[in-house]
Amino acid sequence: MTNLDLYAKAEHLLGIEEATEALYDLYRSELDDYQVKTLLDVGCGRGGFMERMISDGVSCKGVDLSRLMVEECLVKGLDAECIDAREVSGTYDAIVSIFDVLNFMDEQTLVSFLNSMADKLNDGGIFIADINTLYGFSDVAEGTMSQDREDEFLTVDAVFQNDKLDTQFTLFAKQEDGKYEKYQDSIIQYFHKIKTFQKLEKLKLVEKQAFSLYDTEDKTLLIFKKK
């Protein structure tokens, strides 16, 4: 099981449903300003945003590096693949990366990824993503939490230092034989300064919006257009 698959397995214990819905609403309202007929969702998760956009008449494709997430999309009949977004064929009117997807990349990987996404946009196409602010990392994400349900127990310990958030997930899940199995892994997220996004070769940052998801201005929405 990869660390992203462990996250997928534990996500329902993290209490992020309201935050996810709020992000979906924000992205959907931003896309209303554009004539979007085709959309690529990078880090599509279980496909919730694609379902909303499909209901608006948009043709959607999703990619995610968690096989568990993609399998859930496929069960719903959604077009999804467990591949690196840079391997996707075709071009799209819009690309989205919702809920910290860009923070999972170090700066070198991020710049390469964003320029690659530009190649997958149609002329006039847009790319929308959200990132954590410094405050979002140091004052909101850092810390320890635990959650338990009848057959599961999760602890999350997050430490932010040197512009990196190291989050340790430990999940105990009851198996069919009544015994508990332990799953443990860590996920690294990176803080990115806005200037990183202002000097891209193929994408132009045309708008940035500070907004509050969990706390005061803990997130920034970024909107790019293909150069």
Order of alpha helices (4+ residues) and beta strands (2+ residues): alpha-alpha-beta-alpha-beta-alpha-beta-beta-alpha-beta-beta-beta-beta-beta-alpha-beta-beta
